[in-house]
């Protein structure tokens, strides 16, 4: 008897290791200069030191700048929005923004969401960060 086996689901994988902890972004702060980075670097090139402490950024941020893209890419169908957000911890982060670009306004509050952004050909969901407007 030839029975069809159910498809095996692939475990989600982050777009890059070391970016996320739970639903938050992992940042770094240089002990020498006090500068904040995302993603956390191995070294602060301004001071040429590797004393970088790790911490998680808060979940809320403010929209600094954005654009809505009208061209298809490998992983995203148009229209989709991307932009920079500012965190209270002093770092600016780039990423996709959920929703349509018509509702976005500079300075509006957003929150971080870690979610599948696309699925690879082998069925593996790729987790990444995006910014979602706060109600």
VENKAZI-V655397 format. One record per backbone hydrogen bond with DSSP energy under -0.5 kcal/mol. NH is the residue of the N-H (numbers start at 1). CO is the residue of the C=O. If there is no record, write none. Layout:
BEGIN
nh->[NH/NH]
co->[CO/CO]
END
This chain:
BEGIN
nh->[3/9/13/15/19/21/24/26/27/27/28/29/30/31/34/37/40/44/45/48/49/52/53/53/55/57/61/62/63/64/65/67/69/69/73/79/80/81/82/83/84/85/86/87/88/90/93/95/96/97/98/103/104/107/108/110/111/112/113/115/115/117/118/120/123/125/126/127/127/128/130/131/132/134]
co->[1/7/125/127/16/24/21/19/25/55/37/53/35/51/30/28/26/49/43/44/44/50/29/51/27/25/110/86/108/84/84/82/67/80/76/69/69/97/67/95/65/93/62/91/60/87/85/83/129/81/131/100/101/63/105/61/132/59/130/113/128/126/126/124/120/123/118/13/125/115/113/96/111/109]
END
